[in-house]
Amino acid sequence: MKGKSEPAISEEKMTNIVAAYVRSPSRSQKWRIGKGFSLKEIRAADVPIDDLRRAGIPIDKRRKSLHQKNVEELGRIYRELVATGALAIPSIEIEKTHKAQVIKHLRKLPEISKNDAEILFEGGIYSISHLAEEDPKTLAKDLDLDVKKVEKWIESAKSVKRIIDAKATFKKLSKISGIKKKYILDLIDLGIYSIDDLINANPEKVAEKLDIDIDEVIYWIEQASKIKGVEIPEAVIEQTKILSKKKKMEETIEEETEYIEEEIEGAKEELEEPEKEIKEGLKEELVSEEVEEVESISEEPEEDVILKAEEELLKCKGIGKKIAQKLIDAGIFSLKELIEADLEELAKSSGITKQKLKKFQEEAEKMV
């Protein structure tokens, strides 16, 4: 699956963020956050690479592209480092902590040994999500590894990532009445991970992929538009007009044919199912037999590890499922690890502010 682990970013939002940006070919050349600055960009900016390393600036040795935006950002970052005297601060221990966290995170996959994780770290692979998006032949060649071995790693990473993506997507889309758990994987395959994605989806393609009526998909999109407070897409309006004409034809036939009348009456009863019953059904499906549909994607034991980690982290006051998932992706699988983690490094790898992480650590210390 080539999905959405790295969301597209608009240019107006690409400010005041210490990060390298790359073009996302799967999203019409939109920008997304990359793994680090390329060596070409560092040379073009005429910035000492050792200084960047000491300051903890991400570097992607394997990326060959050069973007002027990143060159300018490197210049800004370096000037700020010099002005604030940050380069004088030793970061060896921070780098060691980051490496240890990454290695521990990657070793959640049983196929990866400690030595394998160290090789991946040196090659710029810092998480299971990153590994899942790599091309096995390219990665094997870059790191001088056996391609079959790398293929097993990536397949395992994809399995774990797919489960995580499915859980996160269902949580976001469960606000839409009618979306069931059995639809989630197909929606992910269509690139639909959120309510915003659903609003911009092609209703015909969604209906075809899920093998459902297009009017049901249009109903979902109408709900999504109301939740977000945006106008219903033009394509949906056109489809609604077509469906309206179709409905009038069916009503005409209904007057003449008793059989069709019975069919439509049955459909109405189905659509009149109480909203409360639908929502209760969705909640039950999340923890019942239908969860097997997502769990069957992978037989990897890492899911138990991830679920156990999420359960423990959620015990900490202030940590919700979204925050817990970010911490897990950053290599934090327990309250003890959260307490012992370096705040600055964890803030960079998780995307959570240092201030919030400090509060989480304080709450976790009360519990341990």
Order of alpha helices (4+ residues) and beta strands (2+ residues): beta-beta-alpha-alpha-alpha-alpha-alpha-alpha-alpha-alpha-alpha-alpha-alpha-alpha-alpha-alpha-alpha-alpha-alpha-alpha-alpha-alpha-alpha
